[in-house]
Amino acid sequence: MNWAKDCRRRAAVRCHLRLNPLNLQSLLPGFAIVDTVRQHDNARTRELCAGLFEGEIVTFDKAYVDFGHLWALMQRGIFVVTRAKDNTASG
């Protein structure tokens, strides 16, 4: 994809999907955003999660480590699913 070239001379895209919470059986997205990877996930994630409702589930790549935002989502009753990075300290 020529429009998705980044500084490393390769092309990469990122896809954000939101499934319709009222009809999870269909698995049809309520919206989809296809974007370049020039910006880190943190740059758009708060914007994308603003419309989530209590009881919805959000999944993140393990590279997303904005724990303040993850905590704020959980306080709103939103479930978070992710994997820990290999170098994440356990307490």
N, CA, C and O atoms as a GROMACS GRO file, in nm:
protein
  364
    1MET      N    1   0.085  -0.118   0.000
    1MET     CA    2   0.000   0.000   0.000
    1MET      C    3   0.089   0.123   0.000
    1MET      O    4   0.151   0.156   0.101
    2ASN      N    5   0.094   0.188  -0.110
    2ASN     CA    6   0.184   0.304  -0.124
    2ASN      C    7   0.154   0.414  -0.024
    2ASN      O    8   0.247   0.481   0.021
    3TRP      N    9   0.030   0.435   0.014
    3TRP     CA   10  -0.007   0.542   0.106
    3TRP      C   11   0.038   0.511   0.248
    3TRP      O   12   0.034   0.600   0.333
    4ALA      N   13   0.079   0.389   0.277
    4ALA     CA   14   0.111   0.349   0.414
    4ALA      C   15   0.260   0.339   0.441
    4ALA      O   16   0.301   0.283   0.543
    5LYS      N   17   0.343   0.392   0.353
    5LYS     CA   18   0.487   0.382   0.375
    5LYS      C   19   0.528   0.461   0.498
    5LYS      O   20   0.483   0.573   0.520
    6ASP      N   21   0.615   0.402   0.578
    6ASP     CA   22   0.668   0.473   0.695
    6ASP      C   23   0.817   0.502   0.672
    6ASP      O   24   0.868   0.482   0.562
    7CYS      N   25   0.883   0.548   0.774
    7CYS     CA   26   1.021   0.594   0.758
    7CYS      C   27   1.118   0.480   0.730
    7CYS      O   28   1.233   0.507   0.693
    8ARG      N   29   1.078   0.357   0.746
    8ARG     CA   30   1.169   0.244   0.724
    8ARG      C   31   1.156   0.186   0.584
    8ARG      O   32   1.206   0.076   0.556
    9ARG      N   33   1.089   0.257   0.496
    9ARG     CA   34   1.072   0.217   0.356
    9ARG      C   35   0.994   0.087   0.342
    9ARG      O   36   1.017   0.010   0.249
   10ARG      N   37   0.905   0.065   0.429
   10ARG     CA   38   0.815  -0.050   0.416
   10ARG      C   39   0.673   0.000   0.440
   10ARG      O   40   0.653   0.108   0.495
   11ALA      N   41   0.578  -0.076   0.398
   11ALA     CA   42   0.439  -0.035   0.415
   11ALA      C   43   0.376  -0.115   0.529
   11ALA      O   44   0.399  -0.235   0.541
   12ALA      N   45   0.298  -0.047   0.610
   12ALA     CA   46   0.229  -0.114   0.720
   12ALA      C   47   0.101  -0.038   0.751
   12ALA      O   48   0.096   0.084   0.741
   13VAL      N   49  -0.002  -0.112   0.788
   13VAL     CA   50  -0.129  -0.051   0.825
   13VAL      C   51  -0.175  -0.108   0.958
   13VAL      O   52  -0.130  -0.214   1.001
   14ARG      N   53  -0.263  -0.034   1.022
   14ARG     CA   54  -0.323  -0.077   1.149
   14ARG      C   55  -0.473  -0.072   1.130
   14ARG      O   56  -0.526   0.021   1.069
   15CYS      N   57  -0.542  -0.171   1.183
   15CYS     CA   58  -0.687  -0.178   1.170
   15CYS      C   59  -0.750  -0.178   1.309
   15CYS      O   60  -0.713  -0.260   1.394
   16HIS      N   61  -0.844  -0.088   1.332
   16HIS     CA   62  -0.920  -0.082   1.456
   16HIS      C   63  -1.064  -0.120   1.421
   16HIS      O   64  -1.123  -0.060   1.331
   17LEU      N   65  -1.121  -0.217   1.490
   17LEU     CA   66  -1.259  -0.259   1.467
   17LEU      C   67  -1.341  -0.243   1.593
   17LEU      O   68  -1.290  -0.261   1.704
   18ARG      N   69  -1.466  -0.210   1.577
   18ARG     CA   70  -1.559  -0.210   1.690
   18ARG      C   71  -1.679  -0.293   1.650
   18ARG      O   72  -1.752  -0.259   1.557
   19LEU      N   73  -1.700  -0.402   1.724
   19LEU     CA   74  -1.814  -0.488   1.697
   19LEU      C   75  -1.938  -0.425   1.759
   19LEU      O   76  -1.930  -0.357   1.862
   20ASN      N   77  -2.051  -0.448   1.697
   20ASN     CA   78  -2.177  -0.397   1.747
   20ASN      C   79  -2.213  -0.470   1.876
   20ASN      O   80  -2.237  -0.591   1.871
   21PRO      N   81  -2.217  -0.402   1.991
   21PRO     CA   82  -2.243  -0.471   2.118
   21PRO      C   83  -2.385  -0.526   2.130
   21PRO      O   84  -2.411  -0.610   2.215
   22LEU      N   85  -2.476  -0.478   2.046
   22LEU     CA   86  -2.615  -0.526   2.053
   22LEU      C   87  -2.637  -0.653   1.973
   22LEU      O   88  -2.737  -0.721   1.991
   23ASN      N   89  -2.543  -0.685   1.883
   23ASN     CA   90  -2.559  -0.802   1.799
   23ASN      C   91  -2.424  -0.870   1.779
   23ASN      O   92  -2.369  -0.870   1.669
   24LEU      N   93  -2.372  -0.929   1.885
   24LEU     CA   94  -2.241  -0.993   1.877
   24LEU      C   95  -2.244  -1.122   1.796
   24LEU      O   96  -2.140  -1.171   1.754
   25GLN      N   97  -2.363  -1.179   1.774
   25GLN     CA   98  -2.371  -1.302   1.696
   25GLN      C   99  -2.331  -1.280   1.550
   25GLN      O  100  -2.279  -1.371   1.486
   26SER      N  101  -2.355  -1.161   1.497
   26SER     CA  102  -2.324  -1.137   1.356
   26SER      C  103  -2.175  -1.113   1.334
   26SER      O  104  -2.125  -1.137   1.224
   27LEU      N  105  -2.104  -1.065   1.436
   27LEU     CA  106  -1.962  -1.031   1.427
   27LEU      C  107  -1.934  -0.928   1.318
   27LEU      O  108  -1.822  -0.923   1.267
   28LEU      N  109  -2.032  -0.848   1.284
   28LEU     CA  110  -2.010  -0.739   1.189
   28LEU      C  111  -1.964  -0.615   1.265
   28LEU      O  112  -2.024  -0.580   1.367
   29PRO      N  113  -1.860  -0.549   1.218
   29PRO     CA  114  -1.812  -0.432   1.290
   29PRO      C  115  -1.909  -0.315   1.281
   29PRO      O  116  -1.974  -0.292   1.179
   30GLY      N  117  -1.916  -0.240   1.393
   30GLY     CA  118  -1.993  -0.116   1.393
   30GLY      C  119  -1.918  -0.009   1.317
   30GLY      O  120  -1.979   0.078   1.254
   31PHE      N  121  -1.785  -0.013   1.323
   31PHE     CA  122  -1.701   0.072   1.239
   31PHE      C  123  -1.564   0.009   1.228
   31PHE      O  124  -1.526  -0.076   1.309
   32ALA      N  125  -1.491   0.051   1.129
   32ALA     CA  126  -1.354   0.006   1.108
   32ALA      C  127  -1.270   0.125   1.066
   32ALA      O  128  -1.314   0.207   0.986
   33ILE      N  129  -1.151   0.135   1.122
   33ILE     CA  130  -1.057   0.239   1.085
   33ILE      C  131  -0.929   0.171   1.038
   33ILE      O  132  -0.868   0.093   1.112
   34VAL      N  133  -0.889   0.200   0.918
   34VAL     CA  134  -0.762   0.150   0.865
   34VAL      C  135  -0.672   0.271   0.854
   34VAL      O  136  -0.706   0.370   0.788
   35ASP      N  137  -0.556   0.265   0.918
   35ASP     CA  138  -0.468   0.381   0.929
   35ASP      C  139  -0.323   0.337   0.913
   35ASP      O  140  -0.293   0.218   0.919
   36THR      N  141  -0.236   0.431   0.894
   36THR     CA  142  -0.094   0.400   0.887
   36THR      C  143  -0.040   0.376   1.028
   36THR      O  144  -0.108   0.406   1.126
   37VAL      N  145   0.080   0.323   1.037
   37VAL     CA  146   0.140   0.297   1.167
   37VAL      C  147   0.238   0.407   1.207
   37VAL      O  148   0.320   0.387   1.296
   38ARG      N  149   0.229   0.522   1.143
   38ARG     CA  150   0.322   0.631   1.175
   38ARG      C  151   0.310   0.676   1.320
   38ARG      O  152   0.409   0.714   1.382
   39GLN      N  153   0.189   0.674   1.373
   39GLN     CA  154   0.168   0.713   1.512
   39GLN      C  155   0.159   0.589   1.599
   39GLN      O  156   0.112   0.485   1.555
   40HIS      N  157   0.205   0.600   1.723
   40HIS     CA  158   0.193   0.491   1.819
   40HIS      C  159   0.046   0.475   1.857
   40HIS      O  160  -0.032   0.570   1.846
   41ASP      N  161   0.007   0.357   1.901
   41ASP     CA  162  -0.132   0.331   1.940
   41ASP      C  163  -0.185   0.432   2.040
   41ASP      O  164  -0.303   0.469   2.034
   42ASN      N  165  -0.102   0.479   2.130
   42ASN     CA  166  -0.147   0.573   2.234
   42ASN      C  167  -0.207   0.700   2.174
   42ASN      O  168  -0.291   0.764   2.237
   43ALA      N  169  -0.166   0.736   2.054
   43ALA     CA  170  -0.212   0.861   1.995
   43ALA      C  171  -0.360   0.858   1.961
   43ALA      O  172  -0.424   0.963   1.965
   44ARG      N  173  -0.418   0.743   1.927
   44ARG     CA  174  -0.558   0.736   1.887
   44ARG      C  175  -0.647   0.658   1.983
   44ARG      O  176  -0.769   0.667   1.973
   45THR      N  177  -0.590   0.582   2.073
   45THR     CA  178  -0.668   0.488   2.153
   45THR      C  179  -0.771   0.556   2.241
   45THR      O  180  -0.885   0.509   2.248
   46ARG      N  181  -0.736   0.663   2.309
   46ARG     CA  182  -0.835   0.731   2.394
   46ARG      C  183  -0.953   0.780   2.312
   46ARG      O  184  -1.068   0.772   2.357
   47GLU      N  185  -0.926   0.831   2.194
   47GLU     CA  186  -1.032   0.876   2.104
   47GLU      C  187  -1.122   0.760   2.062
   47GLU      O  188  -1.245   0.772   2.061
   48LEU      N  189  -1.061   0.647   2.029
   48LEU     CA  190  -1.137   0.531   1.983
   48LEU      C  191  -1.220   0.468   2.094
   48LEU      O  192  -1.326   0.410   2.068
   49CYS      N  193  -1.173   0.477   2.219
   49CYS     CA  194  -1.242   0.414   2.331
   49CYS      C  195  -1.345   0.505   2.398
   49CYS      O  196  -1.415   0.462   2.489
   50ALA      N  197  -1.354   0.629   2.354
   50ALA     CA  198  -1.443   0.725   2.419
   50ALA      C  199  -1.589   0.682   2.414
   50ALA      O  200  -1.664   0.711   2.507
   51GLY      N  201  -1.631   0.614   2.310
   51GLY     CA  202  -1.771   0.577   2.295
   51GLY      C  203  -1.807   0.440   2.349
   51GLY      O  204  -1.918   0.392   2.326
   52LEU      N  205  -1.717   0.375   2.420
   52LEU     CA  206  -1.746   0.243   2.475
   52LEU      C  207  -1.841   0.253   2.593
   52LEU      O  208  -1.841   0.352   2.666
   53PHE      N  209  -1.921   0.149   2.612
   53PHE     CA  210  -2.019   0.144   2.720
   53PHE      C  211  -1.983   0.037   2.822
   53PHE      O  212  -1.906  -0.055   2.793
   54GLU      N  213  -2.039   0.049   2.939
   54GLU     CA  214  -2.019  -0.049   3.045
   54GLU      C  215  -2.055  -0.188   2.995
   54GLU      O  216  -2.158  -0.207   2.930
   55GLY      N  217  -1.969  -0.285   3.026
   55GLY     CA  218  -1.993  -0.424   2.985
   55GLY      C  219  -1.929  -0.461   2.853
   55GLY      O  220  -1.922  -0.580   2.819
   56GLU      N  221  -1.881  -0.363   2.777
   56GLU     CA  222  -1.815  -0.394   2.651
   56GLU      C  223  -1.674  -0.445   2.678
   56GLU      O  224  -1.619  -0.424   2.786
   57ILE      N  225  -1.616  -0.511   2.579
   57ILE     CA  226  -1.484  -0.570   2.592
   57ILE      C  227  -1.392  -0.504   2.490
   57ILE      O  228  -1.429  -0.489   2.373
   58VAL      N  229  -1.273  -0.466   2.534
   58VAL     CA  230  -1.174  -0.408   2.444
   58VAL      C  231  -1.048  -0.494   2.450
   58VAL      O  232  -1.007  -0.537   2.558
   59THR      N  233  -0.987  -0.518   2.334
   59THR     CA  234  -0.863  -0.593   2.330
   59THR      C  235  -0.752  -0.501   2.279
   59THR      O  236  -0.774  -0.417   2.192
   60PHE      N  237  -0.634  -0.518   2.335
   60PHE     CA  238  -0.519  -0.437   2.297
   60PHE      C  239  -0.401  -0.528   2.266
   60PHE      O  240  -0.387  -0.636   2.323
   61ASP      N  241  -0.318  -0.482   2.175
   61ASP     CA  242  -0.190  -0.547   2.150
   61ASP      C  243  -0.104  -0.533   2.275
   61ASP      O  244  -0.121  -0.438   2.352
   62LYS      N  245  -0.013  -0.624   2.295
   62LYS     CA  246   0.070  -0.617   2.416
   62LYS      C  247   0.163  -0.496   2.418
   62LYS      O  248   0.221  -0.465   2.522
   63ALA      N  249   0.179  -0.427   2.305
   63ALA     CA  250   0.264  -0.308   2.302
   63ALA      C  251   0.196  -0.188   2.367
   63ALA      O  252   0.262  -0.090   2.399
   64TYR      N  253   0.064  -0.194   2.386
   64TYR     CA  254  -0.008  -0.081   2.445
   64TYR      C  255   0.003  -0.090   2.597
   64TYR      O  256  -0.054  -0.179   2.659
   65VAL      N  257   0.076   0.003   2.656
   65VAL     CA  258   0.104  -0.004   2.800
   65VAL      C  259   0.066   0.125   2.873
   65VAL      O  260   0.135   0.166   2.965
   66ASP      N  261  -0.043   0.188   2.832
   66ASP     CA  262  -0.091   0.306   2.902
   66ASP      C  263  -0.180   0.259   3.016
   66ASP      O  264  -0.302   0.254   3.003
   67PHE      N  265  -0.117   0.224   3.129
   67PHE     CA  266  -0.190   0.164   3.241
   67PHE      C  267  -0.294   0.260   3.299
   67PHE      O  268  -0.396   0.215   3.350
   68GLY      N  269  -0.268   0.389   3.293
   68GLY     CA  270  -0.367   0.486   3.339
   68GLY      C  271  -0.495   0.479   3.259
   68GLY      O  272  -0.605   0.484   3.315
   69HIS      N  273  -0.482   0.466   3.128
   69HIS     CA  274  -0.600   0.454   3.043
   69HIS      C  275  -0.670   0.321   3.064
   69HIS      O  276  -0.793   0.316   3.068
   70LEU      N  277  -0.594   0.214   3.077
   70LEU     CA  278  -0.656   0.082   3.103
   70LEU      C  279  -0.734   0.085   3.234
   70LEU      O  280  -0.844   0.030   3.241
   71TRP      N  281  -0.680   0.148   3.336
   71TRP     CA  282  -0.747   0.159   3.465
   71TRP      C  283  -0.876   0.242   3.451
   71TRP      O  284  -0.980   0.206   3.507
   72ALA      N  285  -0.869   0.350   3.377
   72ALA     CA  286  -0.988   0.435   3.356
   72ALA      C  287  -1.098   0.357   3.284
   72ALA      O  288  -1.216   0.372   3.316
   73LEU      N  289  -1.061   0.273   3.188
   73LEU     CA  290  -1.161   0.190   3.120
   73LEU      C  291  -1.225   0.092   3.218
   73LEU      O  292  -1.347   0.075   3.218
   74MET      N  293  -1.143   0.029   3.301
   74MET     CA  294  -1.198  -0.067   3.398
   74MET      C  295  -1.289   0.001   3.499
   74MET      O  296  -1.388  -0.057   3.542
   75GLN      N  297  -1.256   0.124   3.537
   75GLN     CA  298  -1.342   0.200   3.629
   75GLN      C  299  -1.478   0.231   3.566
   75GLN      O  300  -1.577   0.247   3.638
   76ARG      N  301  -1.483   0.238   3.434
   76ARG     CA  302  -1.609   0.261   3.362
   76ARG      C  303  -1.685   0.132   3.339
   76ARG      O  304  -1.792   0.135   3.278
   77GLY      N  305  -1.633   0.018   3.385
   77GLY     CA  306  -1.701  -0.110   3.369
   77GLY      C  307  -1.673  -0.176   3.235
   77GLY      O  308  -1.748  -0.264   3.192
   78ILE      N  309  -1.566  -0.136   3.170
   78ILE     CA  310  -1.526  -0.193   3.042
   78ILE      C  311  -1.420  -0.300   3.069
   78ILE      O  312  -1.325  -0.276   3.144
   79PHE      N  313  -1.436  -0.416   3.009
   79PHE     CA  314  -1.342  -0.526   3.027
   79PHE      C  315  -1.225  -0.510   2.931
   79PHE      O  316  -1.244  -0.476   2.814
   80VAL      N  317  -1.103  -0.534   2.981
   80VAL     CA  318  -0.981  -0.518   2.904
   80VAL      C  319  -0.914  -0.654   2.890
   80VAL      O  320  -0.897  -0.727   2.988
   81VAL      N  321  -0.877  -0.689   2.765
   81VAL     CA  322  -0.806  -0.814   2.737
   81VAL      C  323  -0.677  -0.778   2.664
   81VAL      O  324  -0.680  -0.710   2.561
   82THR      N  325  -0.564  -0.823   2.716
   82THR     CA  326  -0.435  -0.800   2.653
   82THR      C  327  -0.337  -0.904   2.701
   82THR      O  328  -0.370  -0.988   2.785
   83ARG      N  329  -0.217  -0.901   2.647
   83ARG     CA  330  -0.109  -0.987   2.694
   83ARG      C  331  -0.001  -0.899   2.753
   83ARG      O  332   0.019  -0.786   2.708
   84ALA      N  333   0.067  -0.949   2.852
   84ALA     CA  334   0.177  -0.874   2.912
   84ALA      C  335   0.301  -0.886   2.825
   84ALA      O  336   0.327  -0.991   2.766
   85LYS      N  337   0.376  -0.779   2.817
   85LYS     CA  338   0.505  -0.783   2.747
   85LYS      C  339   0.602  -0.868   2.828
   85LYS      O  340   0.586  -0.884   2.950
   86ASP      N  341   0.701  -0.922   2.761
   86ASP     CA  342   0.800  -1.008   2.827
   86ASP      C  343   0.874  -0.937   2.938
   86ASP      O  344   0.914  -1.000   3.036
   87ASN      N  345   0.895  -0.805   2.925
   87ASN     CA  346   0.972  -0.733   3.023
   87ASN      C  347   0.885  -0.658   3.126
   87ASN      O  348   0.934  -0.570   3.196
   88THR      N  349   0.757  -0.692   3.134
   88THR     CA  350   0.669  -0.629   3.233
   88THR      C  351   0.699  -0.685   3.370
   88THR      O  352   0.700  -0.806   3.390
   89ALA      N  353   0.724  -0.596   3.466
   89ALA     CA  354   0.754  -0.639   3.602
   89ALA      C  355   0.626  -0.683   3.672
   89ALA      O  356   0.523  -0.618   3.658
   90SER      N  357   0.633  -0.792   3.746
   90SER     CA  358   0.517  -0.835   3.824
   90SER      C  359   0.537  -0.791   3.969
   90SER      O  360   0.648  -0.793   4.022
   91GLY      N  361   0.428  -0.751   4.030
   91GLY     CA  362   0.442  -0.697   4.164
   91GLY      C  363   0.377  -0.780   4.261
   91GLY      O  364   0.379  -0.748   4.380
   0.00000   0.00000   0.00000
